[in-house]
């Protein structure tokens, strides 16, 4: 099988275990090939050939709670240890912690691999790759796939079993104390904070970070790693998952609820009133924090954010840069803006991927929570909740999303043609106007007959889909937008319009 089929943007991802519906394509053999390609990448692209040949190249491997983690990890260990590489087996880890394995001097890894498929169902798995300068780009993944069968000299390596979550948590605890400007051992004493790890890798946060800072974590749930994810999808962007942590906060009368995705590169919270702070709300809270620290700065988000979020950020003196979806895209845009001299402390997607310039430009769900924890003592003194920080953020009356499967052989060309055509359609439609401040697909402001809001039509990042998101401040007006757009879409025979038909039939 061609490894290019397993490329998922800037990582590898696939089916790792046979099911009744799917046959595994990310097998131990495929992972071994990825390991070979990665060695070539480190040797040729990262200029580490001499270090590898001297037996001094160090690669760290960690994984989340998925049931296929051990077999895939062993395939990597077998590959690397047969090619003069020192392997550090970190066992259960998180994606941000594996990047830190390249930064912490006690590990000093030249590269690190996190075995994870984020929030996807149990039968998926994947590989995220890091070097000392950050995460792999899509070009790196393509190079690794292309070099997976290239010959490579063998030689004995070594394997060391260790763990990283204790060191990672200790570093996080120190950062939180510094952010609070305190040396107090238990600055969170008197706070009850519940954690929902969704049976992923984030359970450590309750004991090793929150309890270490003095918080009461009674009521925390699903902390035990279980790759079958028996309770709910570990995904801060999922309504059922967020309702689960919301109920835990209310039942336990906690001050805060924290939820992570499987590999802890995303997170969200619920405040003491039960207000869910994810998606646009999380962006608004973090924007409030960074604009206080860096007045007048810019914040990069992905494109499908509320128009009200833009107004909220601008009212606080900041600038929102709506950019192409995909966490590497928004992070790289932040990096580029900072290089241009435009102060940009935060890049964040509505999915919860958030990276701070001050934290290695790394999307780290635990660090997001750390930034929020730094505020808690001050908010308590002021008698406020986290949710009150965004009281001025207007919420839309309706938000809906539908997806059109593209049936054409050349998916991207067909999808881009539809996007180009809808722009012309909008130009001829009264009550619709293209928003020029957009980098992805076409974004359209709607008014008059269509209420007050917007819609965005864009290509899916990794699937053969067109994604249509519609938001409105007037209850019931989304339907008018969908009905008008139906007259446009019905002429495209190679778009599966089932979702639109179903929506309008209700």
N, C-alpha and C positions, 0 to 999 in steps of 0.2 A: 504494500500500500504506500502511496506517495504521502510523505509526511506533510506536504503542503496542505492537504485536506484537514489536518489537525491544527493548522494555524488559526488562532483566534485573536487577530490583531497583534498585540504585543506579548502573547503567551501561547502555549499549546493547550488544547482542550479536546476531550472526546469521551466516548462511552467506554468505561473501564471494566464493566462486567456485563455479561450476557443477561438479557431479560427476555420475556415473552415477545416484546415488541422490537427490541434492538439487539444487534450483535456488536460485541465489543470491538472497537477499533483503536483504542489506546491501551495496548497490551504491554506486558513486560518486554517483549521483543521490540516493539515500537519505541518504548522508553529507552531501551539500551541504545537504539540508533540515535535517538535525540542526544543521549550522553556523548556519543562519538562526535556528532555534529557540534556539540557544545565545546568539546575539547579543541576541535579545529578553530572554532570561533574565538576562544580564549587565546589560542596560539597565534592565529593570524590577524585577527581584528583588534585584540587587546594587547598584543605584543608580549605574550607570556610564554612563548615557546621555550626560551632558555630556562625559565623557572620550572616549567613542567619537566623538561629533560633532566634537570638536577634533582627531581623528586621533591621539590619545595612548594609546588602549587597546592593550595588548600581550597577545597570546595565544601561548603556546608549544605546539609540537606535537612529539611524539616517538613512536617506535614500537619494537616488538620485531622479531624476525627473520621474521615471517610474510610469505608471498609476495605478499599483497595490500596490504601496508603502503604502498607508494609510491603506488599509484593512489588509495587512500582519503585519504592525506595530501594529495595534490594537489587533491582535491576540496575539502578544508577550506581549503587555501591560496587556491584560486580564489575561494571564498566570502568568506573574511575580507578578502582584499586588495581585493575589490570593494566593501567596506563600511567604508572608512576605518580599517582596523585594521592595526597593525604586527604581522606574523607573525614569530615566531622559530622557524625550522625546525631542530630539534635532531638530526634523523636518528635513528640507533640510540640508544635510551635505555631506562631502566627506569621502572616506575610510581613508585617512591619518588623517583627523581631528578626526574621531571616535577613532582611536588609541590614539590620543593625549588627548582624554577625560579621558583616564586612567592615564595620566601623569600630566596634568594641575591641580594644587592643588585646584582651585576653583570648580572643578568637582569631582576629586578623585574617578572615577568609578573603581570598581573591575573588571568589564568586559564591553565590548562594542560590539554592533552589527551594522553592516552596511548592509542595505537592498539594494542590487544592483546585476545586472548581467552583469556589465561592458559594453562592446560594443554590446552585443547581441541584436537581434530585440526586439521590444517593448513588445512582449507577454512573454518574459522570465523575471524571477527575481531570486533572491538568497539571501543568508546570508553569510557575512564574519564576523568572530568572533575574538575578541582580549581580552587578559588579560594584566596586567601591564608588563608582560615580552615579549609580542609580539603576533603575529598572531597564530591562531590555526594550528596544523599540521594535516595531513590526519588521523593519529591515533586518534586524539581528535575527529574529525568528526565521525569516526567509533564508538567511545565510545558513543557519544551523540545519534547517531542513534540507537544503541543497547539498550540504557536506556530510550528511549522515552515513553515506556509504563509502566515503573516501578512505583509503588505507591509512593506518595509524600504527606506529611502532608500539609494541607492548613492553611492559616492564613492571616489576612488583611495586605496588603502592602500600598504603596502610589505612586503617580505619580506627577512629576514636569515637567512643560513645560519650555523649555529654548532654547538657540541656541548656537552654538559653532563657526561658521564661522568668527565672528568678532574677537574673541580671537585668533583663529588659524591664521587669516590674520595678526593681530598685531604682533604675535610671528614671523611670516615669515618676516615681514617688518624689525623687529629688527635684525634678522639673516642676512638679505641682507645688512643692514648698517654695521654690524660688519664685514661681508665678504669684503665689500668695504673699510674697515678701515676708516670710516667717521662717524661723528655725524651730518652731514648736513641733514636738514629736507627733502630736495627734490633733492637727488643725481641723479635722472633720469630726471631732468628738461632738456628740449631740445630734448628728445628722444620721437619718436612716436612709440608706440608698440600696435599692434592690437591683440585681443584675439578672438579665435573661440572656444566656449564652446560646440558646437554641440547640444545645448538645453539640456545639462546635468546639472551637479551640479557645474561646474567650472566658471560660470559667475561672481561670487564674486571677482575673481582675478583681473579683470579690475579695479574696483573701490577701493576695499579694500586693494590691494597690489600695483598695478602699479600707479594708480592715487595718492595714499597716498605717494608714493615716488617721485611724481612730473611728471610722464610720461603723455604724451598725448595719450589717448586710442581711439581717433577718428578713425572710420572705423572698430571697433570691431563688431563681428557679432554672432548671435545665442546665446546670453547670457541668454535669458529667458528660464527658465526650461519648457520643454515640452516633456513628456514621449512618444509621438508618433514619435519623432525625424524626423520632417518634412523636414529638409534641407539636411542632409547627416548623415551617420553613424558616431557617435562620437568615432572615432578610429584613433589614430596617425599612425597606421600600414596600413591604407586604402588609396589607390591611389586617390580616388575621394575626400576624406576628406582633404588630403594634397594639392591637386590641388586647393581646395576651399580657404584654408588659403594662399596659394601661390598667387593666384589672388588678394586676399584682400591686401596683402603686396605691390604688384606691383601697383595696382590701387591707393592706398593711399600713395605710395612712403614712406612707413614706414621703420623704422630702423630694426624692428623685428616683426615676427609673431609667436604667441604662440597658440598651439592647445592641448586640453585635451581630454581624453576619458570621459565616462559618470560619473565615480566616482572619477576621478582625481588621480588615482594611476599611470597613464601613461601620457606622454606628448611628444611633439616634437616641433620643431621650423622651421621657414623659415627665412633666413637672408635677409639683405636689397637688395641683388642682385637677390633674388628669388630662391636661392639654398635651396633645401629641406634637412633638417638635421633630419633624423630619421634612424631607423635600424642601419646598420653598421656605417653610418656617425655620428649618435648621440653617439654611443659607442666611436668613435674615438675622438670626441670633449671632452667628459667627461673624457676619458683616458688622454688626453692632460692636462686637469685641474688637475687631481689627481696626475699625475706623476710629475708635477711641485711642488705640495704640499708634495708628499711622493715619492721622487726619488727611483727608483729601486723596487717599490712595485708591487704586483700582482693584476690582475683584472679578476674577474670571469665573464664569459659569458655563454650563452647556446651554444649548439654545432653547429647550422647552421649559423655560421658567416663566412665571407669571409676569405680566406687565406691571402689576402692583409691586413686585419685588424691585424692579428697576426704579420706580418712583420712591420706594422706601430707602434704597441705597443712596439715591441722589439727594433726598431730604437730609440725610446724615452727612452730606458733603463728599460722598464717594462716587465712583463711576463703575457701572457694571459693564463688563465686556462679555457679551453673549457669543460663545464660540461653538465649534463643532463638537458633537457628543463623543464620548469616549474619554475615560479618565486620563489616558496618556495625552490626548489632544489638549485638554484644558490645562493639565500640568505643564506641558511643553509651551503653551501660550503664556502662562505665567512666567516661566523661565525666560522666554524671549522678551517679554515686556520689561522684566527687571534688567536684562542686559541692555535694553534700549534706554535705561534710566527712568522708566516709569514705575514708581513704587507700587508693587503688586504683591501683597503679603499672603493672599489666599486664592486658591483655585478649588472649585467645588462643583460637583454634579448633583442634580436632584436625587440621584440614586443613593447619595450619602458619601461617595468618594470625595474626600476633602484633604488637600495638601497645603501645608503652611510653608512659606519661604524659610521661616526660622527653624523648621524641623526637616531639613534635607530635601525639601520639595517632595516629601514622601506622603502618599495617601495612607494615613494611619488612623484607624477608627478609635484606638485607645487615646491617641493624642488629642483628638477632637473632644473626647470626654474630659481629658485633663484640662483643656482650656475652659470648659464649662465649670469644672470643679473649682478652679481658681477663683471663680466669681461667687461661689455659694456663701462664704462668710460675709462678704460685703452685702449681698442681697438680703441675707437674714437681718443684718443690722438696719437695712433700709426698709424692712418689712415687705419685700417684693419677691415675686417668683420669677423664674426664667421666662415664663410665658409673657409676663408684663413688659419684658424688654421689647417685644414685638407687638404691643397692643395697637400700634399705629399701622401695622401691616394689614391692608384691606384684603379680605378673602373673597375669591370669586364665588358666584352663586352656583355655577356648574363647571365641571371639568370632566371631559370624556375623551377617550382614546380608542381608536379602532385601527386595525392593521389589514392591509391588503396583500395577500400573497401574490408575488409576481410569477406568472407561469411561463414567461418568455424564456428562450434559451439564453440570450444575453441579458441577464437580470439587470445589471447596472445601467446599460445603455437604455433599456426600456424604461426603467424607473426614472432616470434623469430626463428622458424625453417627456414623461408625464409631468414632472415638476416644471419643465420649461413651458409646456402647454398650459398648465394651470395658471401660470403667471400671466399669460396672454388673456385667458378667460377672466381673471380677476380684473384686469384693466378695463374690460367691457362691462363689468358688473357694478351697478350703483350700490353703495353701502359697503364696498370692499376696497381696500387700498393696501398695496404692498409696503411692508415695513423695510426700509433700506438698511437698518442696523441689524443685519442678520448674515451669518456666515454658512448656514446649512439649510439646504432645501429652499423653501419659500415660506415666509411668515407674512400673514395678512391681518390687518386690523379690520374689524367689522363694526358697523354702526347702523342706525336707522332701523330698517325692517329686521335686521339680524341682531339687534340688541346692542351691547357694548362689550367688546372683547376681541378675540383674535383666534386664528388657527395657524398651525404649522404643519406642513407636509414635507417629510424628509425620508431619505433612505435609511433603513435599519443598518446598523454597523456591521453585523455579522450574519444576518439572515436575509433570505430573498423576499424582503418585505418593504412596502411603503407604509410609513407610520403617520397617521393623521391625529393630531391633538387639537381639541377645540375647547376654548374656555370663554365663559361669559359672566357678566355681572348682573344679567337679567334672567331670572328664572324662566325656563321654558324656551328661550330663544336659540339655544344650541340646535334644537330640532330644525329651525328655519335654515340654519347654516348647512346642516347635513342634507336637507332636502334640496337646497340649491346646488350643492356640490354633487349630488347624485346625478343631476342632469349633465354634469361634466364627465363623471367617471363611467357612465353607462356605455360610452362608445369605445371603451378600452377592453377588448375581448380577452386579453391576456392578463387581466387583473381579476383575482378571485374577490368578488364583492359581497360575499356571504355576510360578513360582519356588518356592513352598512345596511344591507337588506334586513337583517335581524333587528338592528337598532331601530330602524324606521317602522318596523312592523309592531313594535311594542306600544 
